[in-house]
Amino acid sequence: MAAANCLVTNDWICGEYLRTRSQELTDATLQHVGITVVSVLLGLVVAFPLALLARARPRFAGPVLGLTTLLYTVPSLAMFSLLLPFLGLSSALVVTGLVLYSLTILVRGVLAGLAAVPEDTKEAARGMGYGSGRMLLEVELPLALPALMAGLRMATVSTIALTTVGSIVGRGGLGNLIEDALPTFFKAQVLAAAVLCVLLAVVADLLLLGLQRLLTPWTRIRAGRDGRSLT
């Protein structure tokens, strides 16, 4: 009885809320994850060729970086309002906005990673007959992965937070629960949705960090050698 009373007394921590609304929380979380994953992947698909263009044609670097930075400064409500006439009240509206916001982080991450590849390594690859395409895939991208993954992690965490704004069109995942709870200030729902958002960001960051370590085993070997040399 005491547990059920936490809904009546509107407590912040309420086990009865978690028990009775578990399906609602699950559905909102799955929607949040789906929107985030699609947005980040599409953002990477768009950011990669933009970064390659900026690197290959330095005169385009300024406009590309300037435009992506400008997009990031547009308030989310204004961004969705501008996209609304074209995409309507749909998930595509939220995903498109999130993709545009992710570009400034992802483009800079790709450029930073490619710029970090040692010039002597590229010269050695050219000497072995590597063309530009093969060098990019087999030499530059593997060495650029640490910086690229760092940008991807930042973009993912940022997107998880921004996805909640999609609640204004009913496509905000956990943000929908927060918005629904605000008129009556339903504390347990606000807290549960907020905590789940934070947990999603932490889990996503840890998963991407694990993927980075899996894809770049040489960085662990180098770190181990450096540690031994210090001793």
PEBEL-V896054 format. One record per residue. N is the residue number from 1. RES is the residue in one letter. SS is DSSP state (hx for helix, st for strand, lp for the rest). OMEGA is omega in degrees with one decimal (999 if undefined). NEAR is the number of other C-alpha atoms within 8 Angstrom. Layout:
N|RES|SS|OMEGA|NEAR + N|RES|SS|OMEGA|NEAR
This chain:
1|M|lp|-179.2|4 + 2|A|hx|-179.8|5 + 3|A|hx|-179.1|8 + 4|A|hx|-178.3|8 + 5|N|hx|-179.7|8 + 6|C|hx|174.6|12 + 7|L|hx|-179.9|11 + 8|V|hx|-178.3|6 + 9|T|lp|177.7|6 + 10|N|lp|178.1|9 + 11|D|lp|176.1|9 + 12|W|lp|-179.1|7 + 13|I|lp|-174.6|8 + 14|C|lp|179.0|11 + 15|G|hx|179.8|7 + 16|E|hx|176.9|10 + 17|Y|hx|179.8|11 + 18|L|hx|-178.8|8 + 19|R|hx|-174.2|7 + 20|T|hx|-177.7|7 + 21|R|lp|-175.5|8 + 22|S|hx|-179.7|9 + 23|Q|hx|178.2|7 + 24|E|hx|178.2|7 + 25|L|hx|179.5|10 + 26|T|hx|-179.5|8 + 27|D|hx|179.9|9 + 28|A|hx|179.5|12 + 29|T|hx|179.5|11 + 30|L|hx|176.7|9 + 31|Q|hx|-179.7|12 + 32|H|hx|180.0|14 + 33|V|hx|-178.5|11 + 34|G|hx|180.0|8 + 35|I|hx|-179.0|13 + 36|T|hx|-177.5|13 + 37|V|hx|-179.1|8 + 38|V|hx|-177.6|9 + 39|S|hx|-178.4|13 + 40|V|hx|179.6|15 + 41|L|hx|177.2|8 + 42|L|hx|176.9|9 + 43|G|hx|178.6|13 + 44|L|hx|178.7|10 + 45|V|hx|179.7|8 + 46|V|hx|-174.9|9 + 47|A|hx|-175.1|12 + 48|F|hx|177.8|11 + 49|P|hx|176.6|8 + 50|L|hx|178.9|10 + 51|A|hx|178.1|12 + 52|L|hx|177.1|9 + 53|L|hx|-179.3|10 + 54|A|hx|179.4|13 + 55|R|hx|-177.4|9 + 56|A|hx|-179.8|6 + 57|R|lp|-175.5|8 + 58|P|hx|-179.3|8 + 59|R|hx|177.6|7 + 60|F|hx|-175.4|9 + 61|A|hx|-179.5|11 + 62|G|hx|178.5|9 + 63|P|hx|-179.1|8 + 64|V|hx|-179.7|10 + 65|L|hx|179.6|11 + 66|G|hx|-178.9|8 + 67|L|hx|-179.3|8 + 68|T|hx|177.1|12 + 69|T|hx|178.8|9 + 70|L|hx|178.8|8 + 71|L|hx|-178.1|10 + 72|Y|hx|-178.0|11 + 73|T|hx|-180.0|6 + 74|V|lp|177.9|8 + 75|P|lp|-174.9|7 + 76|S|hx|179.3|8 + 77|L|hx|178.5|7 + 78|A|hx|179.5|8 + 79|M|hx|-178.9|10 + 80|F|hx|178.4|11 + 81|S|hx|178.6|8 + 82|L|hx|-178.4|7 + 83|L|hx|-174.3|11 + 84|L|hx|-178.7|10 + 85|P|hx|-176.1|7 + 86|F|hx|-172.1|5 + 87|L|hx|179.3|9 + 88|G|lp|179.8|8 + 89|L|lp|-174.2|7 + 90|S|lp|175.3|9 + 91|S|hx|179.2|8 + 92|A|hx|177.9|7 + 93|L|hx|-178.8|13 + 94|V|hx|-178.3|14 + 95|V|hx|-179.9|12 + 96|T|hx|177.7|9 + 97|G|hx|-180.0|12 + 98|L|hx|176.5|13 + 99|V|hx|-180.0|12 + 100|L|hx|178.8|12 + 101|Y|hx|-176.7|10 + 102|S|hx|-172.1|14 + 103|L|hx|-176.1|13 + 104|T|hx|179.1|13 + 105|I|hx|-174.8|11 + 106|L|hx|179.4|16 + 107|V|hx|179.2|13 + 108|R|hx|178.5|11 + 109|G|hx|178.4|14 + 110|V|hx|179.6|15 + 111|L|hx|-179.9|11 + 112|A|hx|179.0|11 + 113|G|hx|179.9|15 + 114|L|hx|179.2|11 + 115|A|hx|-177.5|8 + 116|A|lp|179.6|8 + 117|V|lp|-177.9|11 + 118|P|lp|-179.0|7 + 119|E|hx|-179.5|6 + 120|D|hx|176.0|6 + 121|T|hx|178.9|8 + 122|K|hx|177.7|12 + 123|E|hx|178.4|8 + 124|A|hx|178.9|8 + 125|A|hx|177.3|11 + 126|R|hx|179.1|10 + 127|G|hx|178.7|7 + 128|M|lp|175.1|6 + 129|G|lp|179.0|6 + 130|Y|lp|171.2|9 + 131|G|lp|-176.5|7 + 132|S|hx|-179.6|6 + 133|G|hx|-179.6|6 + 134|R|hx|178.9|9 + 135|M|hx|180.0|13 + 136|L|hx|-175.1|9 + 137|L|hx|-171.1|9 + 138|E|hx|-177.1|8 + 139|V|hx|-172.5|11 + 140|E|hx|-177.1|12 + 141|L|hx|177.1|11 + 142|P|hx|-179.4|9 + 143|L|hx|179.8|11 + 144|A|hx|-173.3|15 + 145|L|hx|-179.2|12 + 146|P|hx|179.4|10 + 147|A|hx|179.9|11 + 148|L|hx|-179.8|13 + 149|M|hx|176.6|12 + 150|A|hx|176.4|9 + 151|G|hx|179.2|13 + 152|L|hx|178.4|12 + 153|R|hx|178.7|12 + 154|M|hx|-179.1|9 + 155|A|hx|-179.2|12 + 156|T|hx|179.0|13 + 157|V|hx|178.3|12 + 158|S|hx|-179.3|9 + 159|T|hx|177.5|13 + 160|I|hx|179.0|14 + 161|A|hx|-176.4|9 + 162|L|hx|179.9|9 + 163|T|hx|-178.7|16 + 164|T|hx|-179.2|13 + 165|V|hx|178.1|10 + 166|G|hx|178.2|14 + 167|S|hx|179.4|13 + 168|I|hx|175.1|8 + 169|V|hx|177.8|8 + 170|G|lp|-179.7|7 + 171|R|lp|-175.4|12 + 172|G|lp|179.0|16 + 173|G|lp|179.7|18 + 174|L|hx|176.0|16 + 175|G|hx|177.1|13 + 176|N|hx|-179.4|15 + 177|L|hx|179.1|12 + 178|I|hx|-179.1|12 + 179|E|hx|179.5|9 + 180|D|hx|-175.6|7 + 181|A|hx|-174.2|12 + 182|L|hx|-178.7|9 + 183|P|lp|179.0|7 + 184|T|lp|-176.7|5 + 185|F|lp|178.4|7 + 186|F|lp|-169.0|10 + 187|K|hx|-176.8|11 + 188|A|hx|-179.7|13 + 189|Q|hx|177.7|11 + 190|V|hx|-178.0|13 + 191|L|hx|-178.6|10 + 192|A|hx|-179.6|8 + 193|A|hx|179.9|13 + 194|A|hx|179.6|10 + 195|V|hx|178.4|8 + 196|L|hx|176.0|10 + 197|C|hx|179.9|11 + 198|V|hx|179.5|8 + 199|L|hx|176.8|8 + 200|L|hx|180.0|10 + 201|A|hx|-179.3|12 + 202|V|hx|-179.6|9 + 203|V|hx|179.6|8 + 204|A|hx|-179.8|11 + 205|D|hx|179.6|11 + 206|L|hx|178.5|8 + 207|L|hx|178.8|8 + 208|L|hx|175.5|10 + 209|L|hx|176.5|10 + 210|G|hx|177.3|8 + 211|L|hx|178.5|8 + 212|Q|hx|179.3|11 + 213|R|hx|179.0|10 + 214|L|hx|-176.7|7 + 215|L|hx|-177.7|7 + 216|T|lp|-178.2|11 + 217|P|hx|-178.9|8 + 218|W|hx|178.9|6 + 219|T|hx|177.8|8 + 220|R|hx|178.2|9 + 221|I|hx|179.3|8 + 222|R|hx|179.5|8 + 223|A|hx|178.2|8 + 224|G|hx|178.2|8 + 225|R|hx|178.7|8 + 226|D|hx|179.7|8 + 227|G|hx|179.0|8 + 228|R|hx|-179.3|7 + 229|S|hx|179.0|6 + 230|L|hx|178.3|5 + 231|T|lp|999|4
